[in-house]
Structures are given as C-alpha cells and as structure tokens.
C-alpha cells in the first residue's frame, strides 16, 4: 500500500468517526464532567442554571471562548450539528499538523538530511 493511499484511508476514517460517532458520544457528559459534578445540584434561577452543593463544578467559571464558533461541540450553538463540528475539528487539526510536518521536513532537508547523532 502506498503512503498516499494510506494517508487517504486514515483521513476518510477520521472524518467518518468525527462526523458519525460524535453523535453517539454527545448524549452524556464525559468522565471529567461527571466526576466534577458529584455532590452538585443544578438549580434553575431566572432562566439560567446555577450549580449548588459541595463539588468542584460549583467553582467553575465560563471559558473565554465559550461563545466561539465550535463551543459545546456544536456549530454556532445549534444542537444537532455535533458531526459537523467534529468534521471541522478534524479538518483544522489536519491542516495544522500538515503545516507543521511540512515545516519539519523543510528544516530537516536544509540541514543536509543527516540522521540525529550521526557524525559528519
């Protein structure tokens, strides 16, 4: 199998997982969120939820990027767009990784393709 074909296969698998499996994971909180919520009670006050009780989540504050375009694993806060947010996340991560890999390959090529630790 060629390197190009293998990369395409991995890309297709990543996009399918991000676009389809993310809907299955979206229905319940992750382990960290569930652990910090132990001992909490959520009370609705004036249309907003307030956390009470003895727990770590009671000390949490909103993240500065909480209103960002992919906040809450959705696109623009629209429920049901979890798969689209996953695909966009994979695309952004792949673009950054590809740029870094190209930069490293260029830098390695400029240094004369020497293996680390080899003597000149």
Secondary structure, 3 states (H helix, E strand, C coil): CCHHHHHHHHHHHHHHHHHHHHHHHCCCCCHHHHHHCCCEEEEEECCEEEEEECCHHHHCCCCCCCCCCCHHHCECCECCCHHHHHHHHHHHHHHHHHHHHHHHHHHHHHCCCCCCCCCC
